């Protein structure tokens, strides 16, 4: 299992070797691949159902890795991000009339 410190070292090395701009481009590419996998899943035939779900899950993993790297590159404070997400979820909850 890769520890948090190992993850940070991997991100640091990726940025050192390939640069910030390249890693931002990679994040964009991974997000585009997730979008493509989701579109592919919506168009699937029934026999392709499991294959497209697996494709979506694979792309989610790639996007999550790149999101972690973006948070590292942009010095995102975890507590600040959690609070921001909480506010946004409260707004969605209100839109859903769940209050």
C-alpha angles and dihedrals in degrees: 000000000000113000125222090253091052090050091052090049091051090051091047092051093046090053091045093050101038104020135236096278093052091049091049088051089049091052090051090048093050091049090050090051090053090050090050092048091051091050090047089052092052091052095044127126116236093256089057095053099106092040093054092045089053090048091052092048091050091052092046088057091051092048093048090053091050091046089055089050092049090051088052093048094048095043093239112189109227095216092049090049092048091051092048092050090048091055091049092049090050088054091051090047089055091048088053090051090238096135 
